[in-house]
Amino acid sequence: MKIYISADIEGVTGITHWDETEKTKPDYQRFAQQMTREVKAACEGAIKAGVKEIWIKDAHDTGRNILADDLPKIIRLVRGWSEHPFSMVQELDKTFDALLMIGYHSFSGSGANPLSHTLSSAKISSIRLNGESASEFLIHSYIAASMEIPVVFVSGDEGICMEARKINHNIRTVAVNKGIGNSTVSIHPQLALERIEEEVMSILKSDFRNCQIKLPEHFKIELSFRRHIQAYRSSFYPGIRQLSPTDLLFETEDYFEILRMLMFVI
């Protein structure tokens, strides 16, 4: 069995402030270590389930956060950003049996995480896909769906776990944080590791094909920019329609075109 893990940091246990996500800040190192430990827990659960190959995308900021020395030898770690439209699941292809997400967070505008955002906290106020608020989980799960790869596990804040189960109730989740205003309530970091390992092992030992997410036939994406000048510049992308000084609309039946557009305008 071959699996893919995409890992972010804004949904790891205890994280509350942007200073804890940035390499230049003194609080960062502790949470980069927790991000690594949560990825390691997922790897260990997968290995116990019989997985022989694990690819991991370090999908936060610089893409250079995870400490590879702490991970099992069977992993392949994707660091940095190639600028391929697959972004947080770069190198995902049909050879993988399952996709897992660690440290994921709620969509931009959600109250479920003080650090909620979608793709860019600096540029984007909100993204709506087919009328629903779009998270990084949703955007990248649809990539997996386009290749019929099931998304089997998600850890992060309560909001993103609820979203995952809403899309497919068979997806296993571990909620490590609950956002309340500009604060969080989190479980113990060690308990998070234990639950992640246990749930990953359990789902991968089961028949997880029922975790498959159905890909829509048509895509209508609305982007709301924080500044009108950013929206104006992006309005020149082929096929985009400007709805207001800050809002743009793009429609297609080809999901890769959604990804290509996002790569160029955000």
Secondary structure, DSSP 8 states (H G I E B T S, - for coil): -EEEEEE-STTSTT--SGGGT-TTSTTHHHHHHHHHHHHHHHHHHHHHTT--EEEEEE-STTT----GGGS-TTEEEE-S----TTGGGTT--TT-SEEEEEEE---TT-SS-TT--SS-TTTEEEEEETTEE--HHHHHHHHHHHTT--EEEEEEEHHHHHHHHHH-TTSEEEEEEEEETTEEEE--HHHHHHHHHHHHHHHHHS-GGGG-----SSEEEEEEESSHHHHHHHTTSTT-EE-SSSEEEEEES-HHHHHHHHHHH-
